[in-house]
């Protein structure tokens, strides 16, 4: 369409969904202003396990969107398999002892939808993926060869190079921005300091804060976001390639011979302070590292190098919230638990919707209007 050359879009949020959509818009000839509360990747994108998958059981539309999401990463990976921040080494999961039937049922479901899934006895794991201590697996495990992982801060840096080359405008440290509405339609963004940026369309893609940003517009999006932590270890020699999801630790390789670790059992140990910051006892962080060590061949000592705590974006019903607000034309939202897996494909599809006005069928069940 000819008008895309002048269509201006303002995006609130410097995480993977905002950055990806911005780059896809710029590729199609739009002009883009990207506003961040603080820095780029400063919230959930900077502390995501970012496991690329559609494992387990979920709604069919969500599964299909996630498969498309993984596919876009495959294309990016194929362009340069040597990138240390995007790798496909598969995923390995197991349940606690006594859950053999649960694991077998998950495997059967994955097979039923054509998802690549191997049910392995512990002694067979080494034949499929290196570096795992099979003694940590109580009964059986599922290996999904097609899965991978991405370091989202590195991906954001990569995409922002193109953002700047294509003339995008970046506004850092804008504080809490608000959508400006005129005549019932979104017409721009106002920063905390009162600066305004006019736009033909606005995208709100600020993770767990998204429901709070659209609430003043009379839009209710239930927020189920829990507090979570991502730990990056100090470098350690290892040969692990798979992302591991286990009863006491989730682990993935990370650039620089480090590991990224998370889980949910320690949520009760996290304290939220009046200024919005979070803290956790260092011995709890070390306990997570110790749990991760048990999963790795040779049980190397893992030392936490850094950790970040904050809200993990999860909509109230668990399904993504994507697309235009029915009550406020011109205002779009992107709010999902699977920001990593969906980051590239959702940016592509939302950019198309914003520029053409045509609704993409793959996003039909994820509209924000389902809550009203």
Residue frames as qw, qx, qy, qz and C-alpha x, y, z in Angstrom:
[[0.000, 0.890, 0.456, 0.000, 0.00, 0.00, 0.00],
 [0.444, 0.609, -0.018, 0.657, 1.36, 3.40, -0.93],
 [0.313, -0.854, 0.028, -0.415, 0.68, 5.15, 2.38],
 [0.877, -0.380, -0.139, 0.259, 3.13, 2.96, 4.33],
 [0.570, 0.393, -0.119, 0.712, 5.93, 5.30, 3.30],
 [0.059, -0.536, 0.175, -0.824, 4.54, 7.94, 5.65],
 [0.736, -0.534, -0.340, -0.242, 2.82, 5.83, 8.32],
 [0.116, 0.549, -0.601, 0.569, 4.33, 6.60, 11.70],
 [0.800, -0.384, -0.450, -0.099, 4.20, 4.10, 14.56],
 [0.142, -0.656, 0.537, -0.511, 5.17, 4.72, 18.20],
 [0.805, -0.115, -0.582, 0.016, 6.13, 1.68, 20.26],
 [0.430, -0.707, 0.375, -0.418, 6.23, 1.56, 24.05],
 [0.905, -0.295, 0.306, -0.038, 8.69, -1.10, 25.18],
 [0.266, 0.755, -0.586, -0.126, 12.32, -1.91, 24.38],
 [0.642, -0.227, 0.729, -0.068, 12.07, -5.69, 24.77],
 [0.300, -0.060, 0.837, 0.453, 12.06, -8.33, 22.06],
 [0.310, 0.625, 0.715, 0.036, 8.42, -7.81, 20.98],
 [0.098, 0.917, 0.107, -0.372, 8.76, -4.03, 20.64],
 [0.181, -0.620, 0.557, 0.522, 12.13, -4.21, 18.90],
 [0.374, 0.112, 0.859, 0.333, 11.10, -7.00, 16.53],
 [0.304, 0.766, 0.563, -0.057, 7.90, -5.20, 15.52],
 [0.020, -0.873, 0.119, 0.473, 9.85, -1.97, 15.04],
 [0.246, -0.401, 0.705, 0.531, 12.34, -3.60, 12.67],
 [0.345, 0.364, 0.833, 0.234, 9.59, -5.33, 10.68],
 [0.192, 0.880, 0.357, -0.247, 7.75, -1.99, 10.35],
 [0.101, -0.765, 0.354, 0.528, 10.92, -0.22, 9.20],
 [0.369, -0.086, 0.815, 0.437, 11.52, -2.93, 6.59],
 [0.281, 0.601, 0.729, 0.170, 8.08, -2.14, 5.14],
 [0.250, 0.468, 0.233, 0.815, 8.80, 1.58, 4.89],
 [0.384, -0.846, -0.351, -0.119, 7.10, 2.90, 8.03],
 [0.189, 0.576, -0.438, 0.664, 8.77, 5.39, 10.35],
 [0.742, -0.433, -0.509, 0.054, 9.12, 4.24, 13.94],
 [0.095, -0.661, 0.446, -0.596, 9.73, 5.82, 17.34],
 [0.759, -0.209, -0.607, 0.111, 10.66, 3.25, 20.01],
 [0.246, -0.707, 0.288, -0.597, 10.33, 4.42, 23.62],
 [0.681, -0.103, -0.684, 0.242, 11.78, 2.56, 26.59],
 [0.535, -0.820, -0.182, -0.087, 11.14, 3.16, 30.28],
 [0.506, -0.725, 0.359, 0.301, 14.86, 2.74, 30.99],
 [0.048, -0.523, 0.705, 0.476, 17.19, 0.86, 28.64],
 [0.706, 0.229, -0.508, -0.437, 16.75, -1.78, 25.96],
 [0.750, -0.026, -0.660, 0.023, 16.06, -5.32, 27.23],
 [0.009, -0.418, 0.557, -0.717, 15.90, -3.92, 30.77],
 [0.692, -0.190, 0.336, -0.610, 12.88, -5.97, 31.89],
 [0.900, -0.018, 0.395, -0.181, 11.71, -9.51, 31.05],
 [0.773, 0.605, -0.181, 0.050, 13.75, -9.69, 27.83],
 [0.184, 0.720, -0.588, 0.320, 16.90, -9.26, 29.91],
 [0.305, -0.326, 0.809, -0.383, 16.04, -12.13, 32.24],
 [0.866, 0.177, -0.002, -0.468, 14.35, -14.74, 30.08],
 [0.678, -0.220, 0.686, 0.146, 15.40, -18.40, 29.87],
 [0.451, 0.629, -0.293, -0.561, 14.36, -17.92, 26.21],
 [0.421, -0.054, 0.897, 0.123, 13.89, -21.58, 25.39],
 [0.429, 0.301, -0.378, -0.763, 12.56, -21.86, 21.80],
 [0.053, 0.047, 0.997, -0.037, 9.88, -24.53, 21.84],
 [0.614, -0.169, -0.126, -0.761, 6.29, -25.64, 21.64],
 [0.291, 0.073, -0.939, 0.166, 6.64, -28.61, 23.96],
 [0.130, 0.223, 0.762, -0.593, 3.84, -30.07, 26.07],
 [0.084, 0.571, 0.791, 0.203, 0.13, -29.43, 25.64],
 [0.053, 0.404, 0.172, -0.897, -1.56, -26.13, 24.75],
 [0.577, 0.618, 0.332, -0.418, -4.30, -24.82, 22.44],
 [0.740, 0.332, 0.446, 0.378, -3.85, -25.62, 18.75],
 [0.313, 0.911, 0.078, 0.257, -3.63, -21.95, 17.62],
 [0.366, -0.865, 0.344, 0.026, -0.98, -21.27, 20.28],
 [0.786, -0.183, 0.517, 0.286, 0.98, -24.38, 19.25],
 [0.652, 0.582, 0.341, 0.347, 0.85, -23.34, 15.58],
 [0.073, 0.979, -0.084, 0.169, 2.01, -19.81, 16.37],
 [0.551, -0.692, 0.450, 0.120, 4.90, -21.14, 18.44],
 [0.805, 0.114, 0.474, 0.338, 5.95, -23.51, 15.65],
 [0.445, 0.815, 0.157, 0.336, 5.99, -20.53, 13.27],
 [0.277, -0.932, 0.228, -0.047, 8.04, -18.69, 15.91],
 [0.724, -0.393, 0.500, 0.266, 10.66, -21.43, 16.07],
 [0.723, 0.480, 0.381, 0.318, 10.70, -21.55, 12.26],
 [0.208, 0.959, -0.042, 0.190, 11.73, -17.87, 12.05],
 [0.454, -0.759, 0.461, 0.072, 14.64, -18.57, 14.40],
 [0.830, 0.033, 0.489, 0.266, 15.64, -21.53, 12.22],
 [0.547, 0.763, 0.179, 0.295, 15.87, -19.16, 9.25],
 [0.107, -0.949, 0.264, -0.135, 17.97, -16.71, 11.25],
 [0.714, -0.472, 0.504, 0.117, 20.17, -19.57, 12.50],
 [0.825, 0.316, 0.383, 0.270, 20.68, -20.92, 8.97],
 [0.343, 0.919, -0.034, 0.192, 21.96, -17.52, 7.83],
 [0.217, 0.668, -0.583, 0.408, 24.84, -17.80, 10.30],
 [0.863, -0.326, -0.382, -0.054, 25.03, -20.99, 12.42],
 [0.614, 0.147, -0.431, 0.645, 28.15, -19.63, 14.13],
 [0.241, -0.646, 0.092, -0.719, 26.31, -17.06, 16.24],
 [0.258, 0.080, -0.836, 0.478, 27.05, -17.92, 19.84],
 [0.275, 0.053, 0.449, -0.848, 23.72, -16.42, 21.00],
 [0.774, 0.200, 0.026, -0.600, 21.33, -18.57, 18.91],
 [0.075, 0.327, -0.937, -0.101, 21.69, -22.34, 18.93],
 [0.843, -0.045, -0.139, -0.518, 19.56, -25.42, 18.31],
 [0.151, 0.365, -0.900, 0.187, 20.73, -28.22, 20.57],
 [0.529, -0.314, -0.762, -0.203, 17.33, -29.64, 21.50],
 [0.424, -0.510, 0.285, -0.692, 15.45, -29.66, 24.78],
 [0.483, -0.031, -0.861, 0.157, 15.51, -32.25, 27.57],
 [0.463, -0.440, 0.203, -0.742, 12.83, -32.46, 30.26],
 [0.483, -0.145, -0.861, 0.070, 11.97, -34.82, 33.05],
 [0.546, -0.637, -0.129, -0.529, 9.57, -34.93, 35.95],
 [0.334, -0.542, 0.646, -0.422, 10.09, -35.83, 39.59],
 [0.085, 0.097, -0.991, 0.037, 10.25, -39.43, 40.70],
 [0.248, 0.367, 0.815, -0.373, 6.89, -41.18, 40.55],
 [0.399, 0.632, 0.089, -0.658, 5.74, -39.12, 37.54],
 [0.310, -0.129, 0.816, 0.470, 6.60, -41.69, 34.86],
 [0.310, 0.565, 0.758, 0.101, 3.02, -41.75, 33.53],
 [0.097, 0.893, 0.149, -0.413, 2.89, -37.94, 33.34],
 [0.141, -0.587, 0.562, 0.566, 6.05, -37.92, 31.24],
 [0.307, 0.117, 0.884, 0.333, 4.75, -40.72, 29.02],
 [0.266, 0.750, 0.589, -0.139, 1.46, -38.86, 28.49],
 [0.036, 0.841, -0.145, -0.519, 3.32, -35.69, 27.50],
 [0.218, -0.331, 0.766, 0.507, 5.43, -37.66, 25.04],
 [0.319, 0.397, 0.849, 0.144, 2.30, -39.30, 23.57],
 [0.215, 0.862, 0.330, -0.319, 0.62, -35.91, 23.13],
 [0.060, -0.717, 0.404, 0.564, 3.68, -34.43, 21.45],
 [0.273, -0.059, 0.868, 0.410, 3.82, -37.38, 19.05],
 [0.315, 0.594, 0.737, -0.075, 0.10, -36.95, 18.30],
 [0.231, 0.919, 0.127, -0.294, 0.63, -33.42, 16.97],
 [0.777, 0.546, -0.002, 0.314, 3.77, -34.33, 15.01],
 [0.153, -0.915, 0.343, -0.144, 6.17, -32.67, 17.46],
 [0.676, 0.377, -0.599, 0.203, 9.60, -34.34, 17.41],
 [0.569, -0.592, 0.357, -0.444, 9.75, -36.18, 20.75],
 [0.637, 0.214, -0.733, 0.107, 11.92, -39.03, 22.03],
 [0.738, -0.592, 0.108, -0.304, 11.10, -40.85, 25.27],
 [0.541, 0.504, -0.618, 0.268, 14.42, -41.94, 26.75],
 [0.833, -0.481, -0.210, 0.177, 15.57, -44.13, 29.61],
 [0.302, -0.906, 0.219, 0.201, 18.41, -42.36, 31.48],
 [0.642, -0.329, 0.546, 0.426, 21.13, -44.55, 29.98],
 [0.569, 0.503, 0.517, 0.394, 20.03, -43.56, 26.43],
 [0.024, 0.963, 0.133, -0.232, 20.35, -39.79, 26.94],
 [0.383, -0.616, 0.441, 0.529, 24.07, -39.69, 26.12],
 [0.491, 0.196, 0.707, 0.469, 23.38, -41.09, 22.64],
 [0.209, 0.799, 0.511, 0.238, 21.14, -38.08, 21.86],
 [0.021, 0.928, -0.037, 0.370, 22.72, -35.10, 23.63],
 [0.655, 0.192, -0.490, 0.542, 26.06, -34.53, 25.42],
 [0.136, 0.403, -0.372, 0.825, 27.07, -33.26, 28.81],
 [0.643, -0.465, -0.075, -0.604, 24.17, -34.50, 30.95],
 [0.092, -0.263, 0.882, -0.379, 24.48, -36.39, 34.25],
 [0.569, -0.173, -0.643, -0.484, 21.99, -39.19, 33.57],
 [0.366, -0.183, -0.807, 0.426, 22.10, -40.09, 37.27],
 [0.144, 0.116, 0.305, -0.934, 19.93, -37.03, 37.92],
 [0.551, -0.011, -0.409, -0.727, 17.08, -38.52, 35.87],
 [0.521, -0.205, 0.685, -0.466, 14.87, -40.65, 38.13],
 [0.707, 0.224, 0.649, -0.173, 12.83, -42.65, 35.57],
 [0.569, 0.428, 0.530, 0.461, 12.64, -41.31, 32.03],
 [0.080, -0.569, 0.049, 0.817, 13.12, -38.12, 30.06],
 [0.589, 0.709, 0.386, 0.030, 11.82, -36.51, 26.88],
 [0.363, -0.359, 0.344, 0.789, 14.28, -35.19, 24.32],
 [0.473, 0.799, 0.338, -0.152, 12.90, -32.75, 21.72],
 [0.677, -0.029, 0.306, 0.669, 15.59, -32.45, 19.02],
 [0.306, 0.650, 0.388, 0.578, 14.06, -29.45, 17.25],
 [0.305, -0.922, -0.233, 0.045, 14.24, -27.02, 20.16],
 [0.575, 0.366, -0.159, 0.714, 16.79, -24.31, 20.79],
 [0.373, -0.753, -0.316, 0.441, 17.62, -21.21, 22.77],
 [0.361, 0.696, 0.079, 0.616, 18.46, -17.56, 22.17],
 [0.376, -0.372, -0.340, 0.777, 20.18, -14.95, 24.31],
 [0.168, 0.843, 0.499, 0.104, 17.57, -12.20, 23.92],
 [0.189, -0.872, 0.066, 0.447, 19.81, -9.26, 24.87],
 [0.374, -0.289, 0.624, 0.622, 22.18, -10.32, 22.06],
 [0.295, 0.502, 0.735, 0.348, 19.27, -10.66, 19.64],
 [0.007, 0.930, 0.313, -0.195, 18.00, -7.20, 20.60],
 [0.287, -0.673, 0.342, 0.590, 21.48, -5.76, 19.94],
 [0.375, 0.049, 0.757, 0.534, 21.52, -7.52, 16.55],
 [0.191, 0.710, 0.650, 0.191, 18.08, -6.20, 15.57],
 [0.123, -0.905, -0.154, 0.376, 18.86, -2.68, 16.82],
 [0.362, -0.328, 0.483, 0.727, 21.75, -2.42, 14.36],
 [0.174, 0.389, 0.725, 0.540, 19.18, -2.77, 11.57],
 [0.103, -0.837, -0.507, 0.178, 16.77, -0.45, 13.43],
 [0.225, -0.752, 0.091, 0.613, 19.35, 2.34, 13.37],
 [0.311, -0.096, 0.650, 0.687, 20.47, 1.60, 9.78],
 [0.073, 0.530, 0.741, 0.406, 16.86, 1.96, 8.65],
 [0.001, -0.401, -0.035, -0.915, 16.40, 5.27, 10.46],
 [0.522, -0.614, -0.590, -0.053, 14.38, 4.27, 13.51],
 [0.064, -0.662, 0.270, -0.696, 14.20, 6.80, 16.35],
 [0.648, -0.261, -0.663, 0.268, 15.07, 5.51, 19.83],
 [0.260, -0.709, 0.151, -0.638, 13.98, 7.32, 23.00],
 [0.595, -0.057, -0.718, 0.358, 15.71, 5.82, 26.05],
 [0.248, -0.218, -0.585, 0.741, 14.78, 6.48, 29.70],
 [0.215, -0.404, -0.365, -0.811, 11.35, 7.86, 28.81],
 [0.273, -0.056, 0.645, -0.712, 9.93, 6.66, 32.13],
 [0.328, 0.377, 0.854, -0.148, 6.38, 5.36, 32.26],
 [0.103, 0.064, -0.425, -0.897, 4.80, 6.37, 28.95],
 [0.431, 0.411, 0.636, -0.490, 1.08, 6.73, 28.25],
 [0.284, 0.364, 0.718, 0.521, -1.01, 6.28, 25.11],
 [0.148, 0.311, 0.091, -0.934, -2.50, 9.56, 23.88],
 [0.226, 0.464, 0.841, 0.161, -6.10, 9.24, 22.64],
 [0.166, 0.313, -0.009, -0.935, -8.00, 11.83, 20.61],
 [0.634, 0.198, -0.238, -0.709, -11.52, 11.32, 19.30],
 [0.919, -0.097, 0.270, -0.270, -11.45, 7.76, 20.62],
 [0.886, 0.412, -0.130, 0.169, -8.37, 6.88, 18.59],
 [0.712, -0.479, 0.129, 0.497, -4.70, 6.40, 19.59],
 [0.432, 0.888, 0.024, 0.157, -2.72, 9.32, 18.19],
 [0.368, 0.682, -0.467, 0.426, 0.61, 9.10, 19.99],
 [0.758, -0.303, -0.462, 0.345, 2.58, 8.60, 23.18],
 [0.140, -0.885, 0.169, -0.411, 3.34, 10.91, 26.10],
 [0.609, 0.172, -0.623, 0.459, 6.43, 10.29, 28.24],
 [0.521, -0.576, -0.513, 0.366, 6.65, 10.69, 32.01],
 [0.322, -0.304, -0.053, 0.895, 8.28, 14.09, 31.48],
 [0.321, 0.708, 0.346, -0.525, 5.39, 15.27, 29.31],
 [0.055, 0.421, -0.599, -0.679, 7.06, 14.98, 25.90],
 [0.751, 0.357, 0.426, -0.356, 4.64, 13.81, 23.21],
 [0.138, -0.262, 0.785, 0.544, 5.29, 11.80, 20.07],
 [0.672, 0.345, 0.061, -0.652, 2.53, 11.85, 17.47],
 [0.175, -0.167, 0.938, 0.246, 1.76, 8.60, 15.67],
 [0.582, 0.035, -0.438, -0.684, -0.73, 6.98, 13.31],
 [0.876, -0.245, -0.383, -0.159, -0.65, 3.85, 15.48],
 [0.238, -0.662, 0.597, -0.385, 0.74, 2.87, 18.86],
 [0.810, -0.030, -0.586, -0.005, 1.98, -0.53, 20.05],
 [0.492, -0.668, 0.409, -0.380, 2.11, -1.27, 23.77],
 [0.899, 0.142, -0.405, 0.092, 4.68, -4.05, 24.27],
 [0.001, 0.659, -0.540, 0.524, 6.04, -3.54, 27.77],
 [0.359, 0.082, -0.897, 0.243, 5.75, -7.00, 29.25],
 [0.286, -0.444, -0.797, 0.291, 4.04, -7.37, 32.60],
 [0.018, -0.379, -0.238, 0.894, 3.36, -3.60, 32.66],
 [0.052, -0.173, -0.648, -0.740, 1.17, -3.81, 29.53],
 [0.230, -0.626, -0.739, -0.095, -2.18, -4.22, 31.36],
 [0.282, -0.656, -0.320, 0.622, -1.41, -1.16, 33.52],
 [0.141, -0.218, 0.325, 0.909, -0.59, 0.95, 30.44],
 [0.181, -0.270, -0.666, -0.671, -3.89, 0.15, 28.69],
 [0.192, -0.505, -0.773, 0.333, -6.06, 0.28, 31.86],
 [0.026, 0.470, 0.184, -0.863, -6.52, 4.09, 31.64],
 [0.227, 0.105, -0.570, -0.783, -8.00, 3.52, 28.17],
 [0.728, -0.008, 0.222, -0.649, -10.80, 1.48, 29.74],
 [0.770, 0.280, -0.547, -0.171, -9.28, -1.81, 28.63],
 [0.676, -0.510, 0.471, -0.248, -9.02, -4.70, 31.10],
 [0.727, 0.362, -0.584, -0.006, -6.36, -7.34, 30.42],
 [0.834, -0.542, 0.064, -0.082, -6.00, -9.81, 33.32],
 [0.283, 0.727, -0.588, 0.214, -2.40, -10.04, 34.54],
 [0.947, -0.315, -0.051, -0.047, -1.06, -13.33, 35.88],
 [0.535, 0.637, -0.429, 0.352, 2.60, -12.30, 35.90],
 [0.811, -0.540, -0.134, 0.182, 4.65, -13.90, 38.71],
 [0.111, -0.891, 0.438, 0.051, 7.97, -12.65, 40.06],
 [0.977, 0.100, 0.041, 0.182, 10.90, -14.66, 38.70],
 [0.315, -0.800, 0.423, 0.287, 14.68, -14.64, 38.52],
 [0.866, 0.461, -0.133, 0.141, 17.31, -15.43, 35.91],
 [0.573, -0.691, 0.361, 0.251, 20.80, -16.35, 37.08],
 [0.692, 0.645, -0.313, 0.085, 23.86, -16.24, 34.81],
 [0.870, -0.412, 0.063, 0.262, 26.73, -18.36, 36.10],
 [0.139, -0.780, 0.511, 0.333, 30.42, -17.64, 35.90],
 [0.645, 0.486, -0.520, -0.277, 32.17, -19.43, 32.99],
 [0.663, -0.315, 0.668, -0.123, 32.69, -23.17, 33.37],
 [0.178, 0.318, -0.820, -0.441, 33.92, -25.86, 30.99],
 [0.612, 0.191, 0.667, -0.380, 31.02, -28.02, 29.79],
 [0.046, -0.052, 0.791, 0.608, 29.62, -29.75, 26.70],
 [0.290, 0.515, 0.719, -0.365, 25.89, -29.19, 27.32],
 [0.034, 0.075, 0.515, 0.853, 23.90, -28.24, 24.21],
 [0.256, -0.539, -0.735, -0.321, 20.29, -28.86, 25.22],
 [0.327, -0.441, 0.198, -0.812, 17.98, -26.68, 27.28],
 [0.347, -0.138, -0.906, 0.199, 17.04, -28.66, 30.42],
 [0.490, -0.418, 0.019, -0.764, 13.73, -28.39, 32.23],
 [0.516, -0.043, -0.827, 0.220, 13.79, -30.44, 35.42],
 [0.476, -0.685, -0.551, -0.036, 11.99, -30.52, 38.80],
 [0.513, -0.715, -0.179, 0.440, 14.50, -28.27, 40.58],
 [0.200, -0.603, 0.277, 0.721, 16.29, -26.28, 37.87],
 [0.678, 0.689, 0.249, 0.054, 15.86, -25.07, 34.31],
 [0.471, -0.571, 0.395, 0.544, 19.22, -24.67, 32.58],
 [0.735, 0.651, 0.159, 0.102, 20.43, -23.54, 29.19],
 [0.663, -0.015, 0.119, 0.739, 23.82, -22.85, 27.68],
 [0.045, 0.972, 0.144, -0.177, 24.66, -19.17, 27.36],
 [0.582, 0.720, -0.197, 0.323, 27.40, -17.30, 25.46],
 [0.026, 0.747, -0.525, 0.408, 30.87, -17.30, 27.02],
 [0.516, 0.060, -0.834, 0.187, 30.72, -20.87, 28.42],
 [0.240, -0.107, 0.547, -0.795, 28.20, -19.74, 31.04],
 [0.107, -0.402, -0.902, -0.116, 24.75, -21.09, 31.93],
 [0.353, -0.285, 0.008, -0.891, 21.42, -19.34, 32.35],
 [0.212, -0.193, -0.926, 0.246, 19.31, -20.76, 35.20],
 [0.402, -0.237, 0.116, -0.877, 15.76, -20.31, 36.43],
 [0.267, -0.281, -0.922, 0.019, 12.84, -22.11, 38.14],
 [0.351, -0.600, -0.221, -0.685, 9.87, -21.22, 40.33],
 [0.699, -0.409, -0.563, 0.166, 10.45, -22.98, 43.68],
 [0.460, -0.176, -0.320, 0.810, 12.31, -20.00, 45.14],
 [0.039, -0.630, -0.338, -0.698, 9.60, -17.39, 44.38],
 [0.555, -0.758, -0.338, -0.065, 8.62, -17.25, 48.08],
 [0.676, -0.379, -0.083, 0.627, 12.20, -16.17, 48.93],
 [0.316, 0.377, 0.227, 0.841, 12.00, -13.05, 46.72],
 [0.143, -0.664, -0.453, 0.577, 11.22, -9.75, 48.47],
 [0.265, 0.662, 0.351, 0.607, 9.71, -6.81, 46.59],
 [0.334, -0.321, -0.328, 0.823, 10.70, -3.44, 48.06],
 [0.146, 0.778, 0.405, -0.458, 8.77, -0.17, 48.18],
 [0.061, 0.671, -0.335, -0.659, 10.90, 1.34, 45.40],
 [0.816, 0.461, -0.074, -0.342, 9.97, -1.51, 43.04],
 [0.295, 0.563, -0.772, 0.013, 13.28, -3.33, 43.37],
 [0.948, -0.181, -0.170, -0.198, 13.64, -6.98, 44.39],
 [0.010, -0.633, 0.749, -0.194, 16.06, -8.98, 46.50],
 [0.954, -0.092, -0.244, -0.148, 16.73, -12.62, 47.31],
 [0.623, -0.659, 0.413, 0.080, 19.15, -14.24, 49.80],
 [0.301, 0.664, -0.645, -0.229, 22.44, -15.15, 48.10],
 [0.309, -0.218, 0.921, -0.093, 22.33, -18.66, 49.57],
 [0.683, 0.430, 0.495, -0.322, 19.06, -19.28, 47.66],
 [0.518, 0.753, -0.294, -0.278, 20.75, -18.21, 44.42],
 [0.013, 0.532, -0.847, -0.018, 23.62, -20.58, 45.20],
 [0.576, 0.051, 0.768, -0.275, 21.12, -23.36, 45.94],
 [0.725, 0.605, 0.122, -0.306, 19.69, -22.98, 42.42],
 [0.339, 0.724, -0.590, -0.113, 23.25, -23.16, 41.01],
 [0.291, -0.328, 0.884, -0.158, 23.90, -26.30, 43.10],
 [0.721, 0.308, 0.535, -0.315, 20.69, -27.90, 41.74],
 [0.625, 0.720, -0.182, -0.241, 21.85, -27.10, 38.21],
 [0.008, 0.643, -0.766, -0.026, 25.29, -28.60, 38.88],
 [0.598, -0.079, 0.770, -0.208, 23.67, -31.97, 39.65],
 [0.754, 0.539, 0.272, -0.259, 22.32, -32.09, 36.08],
 [0.439, 0.812, -0.371, -0.101, 25.66, -31.59, 34.33],
 [0.940, 0.109, -0.246, 0.208, 28.18, -34.33, 33.64],
 [0.576, 0.221, -0.393, 0.682, 31.00, -34.22, 36.20],
 [0.390, -0.816, -0.420, 0.072, 28.87, -31.96, 38.44],
 [0.449, 0.326, -0.135, 0.821, 31.10, -28.89, 37.99],
 [0.207, -0.545, -0.473, 0.660, 30.90, -26.24, 40.69],
 [0.165, 0.666, 0.432, 0.585, 28.61, -23.50, 39.41],
 [0.265, -0.382, -0.337, 0.819, 29.02, -20.00, 40.78],
 [0.214, 0.861, 0.462, -0.014, 26.37, -17.32, 40.19],
 [0.449, 0.129, 0.120, 0.876, 27.89, -14.44, 38.24],
 [0.190, -0.008, 0.058, -0.980, 24.82, -12.20, 38.21],
 [0.028, 0.452, 0.891, 0.015, 21.08, -12.41, 38.65],
 [0.200, -0.114, -0.127, -0.965, 18.06, -10.31, 37.76],
 [0.049, 0.393, 0.868, -0.298, 14.61, -10.41, 39.33],
 [0.279, 0.165, -0.058, -0.944, 11.30, -9.02, 38.07],
 [0.696, 0.272, 0.426, -0.510, 7.90, -9.88, 36.70],
 [0.226, -0.035, 0.869, 0.438, 7.60, -12.65, 34.11],
 [0.439, 0.170, -0.115, -0.875, 4.88, -11.53, 31.67],
 [0.000, 0.187, 0.976, 0.112, 1.94, -13.96, 31.76],
 [0.417, -0.237, -0.240, -0.844, -1.60, -12.95, 30.73],
 [0.548, -0.220, 0.506, -0.628, -4.34, -14.02, 33.14],
 [0.920, 0.148, 0.178, -0.315, -5.54, -16.92, 30.96],
 [0.696, -0.311, 0.563, 0.319, -2.04, -17.95, 29.88],
 [0.642, 0.506, 0.462, 0.345, -2.67, -17.26, 26.19],
 [0.354, -0.022, 0.142, 0.924, -0.97, -14.41, 24.28],
 [0.171, 0.828, 0.405, -0.347, -2.73, -11.06, 23.94],
 [0.385, -0.149, 0.479, 0.775, -1.96, -9.70, 20.47],
 [0.191, 0.502, 0.633, 0.557, -3.50, -7.09, 18.19],
 [0.055, -0.385, -0.085, -0.917, -5.65, -3.98, 18.09],
 [0.074, 0.256, 0.703, -0.659, -7.79, -2.85, 21.00],
 [0.059, 0.577, 0.746, 0.328, -11.46, -2.87, 19.98],
 [0.183, -0.855, -0.404, 0.268, -12.21, 0.12, 22.24],
 [0.136, -0.843, 0.205, 0.478, -9.25, 2.21, 21.01],
 [0.813, 0.535, 0.149, 0.175, -8.57, 1.92, 17.27],
 [0.388, 0.811, -0.301, 0.317, -4.94, 2.48, 16.38],
 [0.326, -0.647, 0.619, -0.304, -3.70, 1.06, 19.68],
 [0.849, 0.146, -0.501, -0.081, -2.17, -2.43, 19.52],
 [0.560, -0.645, 0.472, -0.217, -0.85, -4.67, 22.29],
 [0.749, 0.282, -0.597, 0.058, 1.66, -7.51, 22.51],
 [0.442, -0.527, 0.547, -0.477, 1.67, -9.33, 25.87],
 [0.923, 0.080, -0.331, -0.181, 2.70, -12.98, 26.16],
 [0.781, -0.523, 0.340, 0.041, 4.50, -15.55, 28.30],
 [0.834, 0.065, 0.388, 0.387, 6.40, -16.83, 25.26],
 [0.163, 0.936, -0.094, -0.296, 8.01, -13.58, 24.17],
 [0.289, -0.538, 0.693, 0.384, 11.23, -15.35, 23.19],
 [0.461, 0.178, 0.837, 0.234, 9.71, -18.08, 21.03],
 [0.341, 0.762, 0.549, 0.032, 7.19, -15.66, 19.47],
 [0.230, -0.687, 0.041, 0.688, 9.49, -12.63, 19.27],
 [0.140, -0.227, 0.581, 0.769, 10.31, -12.72, 15.56],
 [0.029, 0.376, 0.828, 0.415, 7.03, -14.02, 14.14],
 [0.082, -0.779, -0.563, 0.263, 4.76, -11.80, 16.25],
 [0.152, -0.595, 0.130, 0.778, 6.80, -8.74, 15.25],
 [0.087, -0.020, 0.723, 0.685, 6.30, -9.73, 11.63],
 [0.054, -0.532, -0.818, -0.213, 2.55, -10.39, 11.91],
 [0.137, -0.776, -0.413, 0.457, 1.76, -7.33, 14.03],
 [0.145, -0.420, 0.302, 0.844, 3.74, -5.07, 11.69],
 [0.018, 0.210, 0.783, 0.585, 1.59, -6.40, 8.85],
 [0.123, -0.692, -0.709, 0.055, -1.63, -5.71, 10.76],
 [0.199, -0.686, -0.169, 0.680, -0.54, -2.20, 11.78],
 [0.100, -0.337, 0.436, 0.828, 0.40, -1.22, 8.22],
 [0.118, -0.136, -0.777, -0.604, -2.37, -2.88, 6.21],
 [0.526, -0.085, 0.222, -0.817, -5.31, -2.95, 8.61],
 [0.783, 0.042, -0.522, -0.336, -5.81, -6.60, 7.67],
 [0.683, -0.492, 0.446, -0.305, -6.23, -9.06, 10.56],
 [0.307, 0.407, -0.855, -0.102, -3.90, -12.05, 10.40],
 [0.825, -0.224, -0.343, -0.390, -5.81, -15.33, 10.88],
 [0.679, 0.038, -0.636, 0.365, -3.07, -16.84, 13.08],
 [0.102, 0.118, -0.482, 0.862, -3.72, -14.14, 15.70],
 [0.430, -0.415, -0.445, -0.667, -7.53, -14.49, 15.65],
 [0.693, -0.501, -0.518, -0.013, -7.88, -16.25, 19.03],
 [0.588, -0.187, -0.338, 0.710, -5.40, -13.97, 20.83],
 [0.039, 0.633, 0.193, 0.749, -7.27, -10.66, 20.57],
 [0.076, 0.067, -0.558, 0.823, -7.48, -8.42, 23.66],
 [0.507, -0.180, -0.145, -0.830, -11.25, -8.16, 23.12],
 [0.614, -0.162, -0.767, -0.097, -11.78, -11.65, 24.51],
 [0.302, -0.170, -0.678, 0.648, -11.67, -10.24, 28.04],
 [0.186, 0.019, 0.122, -0.975, -14.33, -7.55, 27.57]]
